[in-house]
Amino acid sequence: MKKPDGHAFSTRVVHHTRPVAEWQGATLPPIFQTTAFAHDTAENLSNAFAGKNADPIYSRLTNPTNQALEKVMAGLEGGAGTIAMASGMAAVANTCMALLRAGDEFVAGTSLFMSTYQLFAGIFKKYGITVRAVNPLDLDAVNNAVTDKTRFVYIETIGNPVMDVPDIRALADLAHGHGLPLVVDNTLGTPFLCRPLELGADAVIHSTTKYLCGHGAAMGGVVIDGGAFDWTQERFADFAPFVDRKGRLALLDRIWREHHINFGTTQAPFHSYLTLIGIDTLALRMERHVANAMVVARFLATRPEVAWVNYPGLEDHPCHGLAARQFESKGFGGLLTFGLKDPAACPGFINRLKLVLHLANLGDCRTLAIHPFSTQYVSFDDATRKKLAIGPEMVRLSVGIENPDDICADIAQALEQCR
Ligand SMILES: *Cc1c(COP(=O)(O)O)cnc(C)c1O
């Protein structure tokens, strides 16, 4: 079938899945709701297991609906291969574990998604793995944290909920200078704002649960391998079998063969299908998310009840200039945080919201509010919350695609009762 080439991102997201002959003209892939796939001959199934043909075997290994999403995500991020998984955390955990062995270290930004932080700072310790957590904006600190045991550098495009924007190209250059790959969680950026592989990153992770699906309809995660990193260096001698099999896609092969398959982090084909529908409108939704977030951030900055607003789109944000360049002036994302002058007013503020939903998610088309201190971070001790900049006065907003005046009006009426 005809392939559209050379089009703008907003065109490509709409035409990401092109009908193929096997789909009989369907514009979205069929949902292959099956556990396993029958083969005509003994030789064919044997060849499938041996990797001599790409025929599907069993849905924990591959499923054609998931493969359709994988192809789309590789295309949007400019990667060489993708694996779709059950959740964003599956993608984070499998990618890092494929890179790490007992006794290894890695360097990660301090401003990470809460579960990623817990995995890195807590769970990995159990396996003798050390994370060296540093401010990702401080290149010297990142540089100094690298040792001969380091296996990779890990950051988020926009730290959730710290809202810092690390310099991906500078960090990729730094990592490569040490012979290390850079892994970027691009969940908050989405390929609409930023394609980390083009800036030198080696692998990109998404929680597709968020902006890609876009409607709070399906969990999912992906890892996209840029296919450019050289795994034949001495430090990665243990990658040799994967290099022999897949060359520059050794990391993706290792994630799939060792971790995804054996840990059973299988994506449901229906979730891939829902995610593909979401991606159709990614560009349109992101345009509205970033425009609305800007309006809401400016509005909050004028309010007497508000002590501070943290949004990279505001000119006084420390990462504003870099974010404008890195995101090619397309906007600054849909997430922001703000502090109430009276921290004790936070629960009342949340309770008085009428339009804005109170729930633990982001990237939904609806505006969402949460008080991280008393929810996601409720079981963290005070010292850790302080270190992670999760204060009792902070509210996090995932700004949706509603009419911005309606969002601001709802926030205004809830704030007025906080005085
Ligand atoms: C939500 C999120 C994740 C985890 O994704 P799930 O799909 O919830 O497992 C990882 N990274 C970031 C930045 C997130 O926002």
The ligand as an SDF file (V2000), in Angstrom:
LIG
                    3D

 15 15  0  0  0  0  0  0  0  0999 V2000
    3.0780    7.2940   34.7700 C   0  0  0  0  0  0  0  0  0  0  0  0
    4.5160    7.3450   34.4910 C   0  0  0  0  0  0  0  0  0  0  0  0
    5.2950    6.1730   34.4460 C   0  0  0  0  0  0  0  0  0  0  0  0
    4.7160    4.8020   34.7390 C   0  0  0  0  0  0  0  0  0  0  0  0
    3.7600    4.4400   33.8200 O   0  0  0  0  0  0  0  0  0  0  0  0
    2.5570    3.4090   34.1430 P   0  0  0  0  0  0  0  0  0  0  0  0
    1.9350    3.2420   32.8140 O   0  0  0  0  0  0  0  0  0  0  0  0
    1.6960    4.0390   35.1810 O   0  0  0  0  0  0  0  0  0  0  0  0
    3.2090    2.1590   34.6500 O   0  0  0  0  0  0  0  0  0  0  0  0
    6.6300    6.2950   34.1400 C   0  0  0  0  0  0  0  0  0  0  0  0
    7.1900    7.5010   33.9090 N   0  0  0  0  0  0  0  0  0  0  0  0
    6.4810    8.6440   33.9580 C   0  0  0  0  0  0  0  0  0  0  0  0
    7.1600    9.9430   33.6940 C   0  0  0  0  0  0  0  0  0  0  0  0
    5.1230    8.6100   34.2510 C   0  0  0  0  0  0  0  0  0  0  0  0
    4.4220    9.7520   34.2950 O   0  0  0  0  0  0  0  0  0  0  0  0
  1  2  1  0
  2  3  1  0
  2 14  2  0
  3  4  1  0
  3 10  2  0
  4  5  1  0
  5  6  1  0
  6  7  2  0
  6  8  1  0
  6  9  1  0
 10 11  1  0
 11 12  2  0
 12 13  1  0
 12 14  1  0
 14 15  1  0
M  END
$$$$
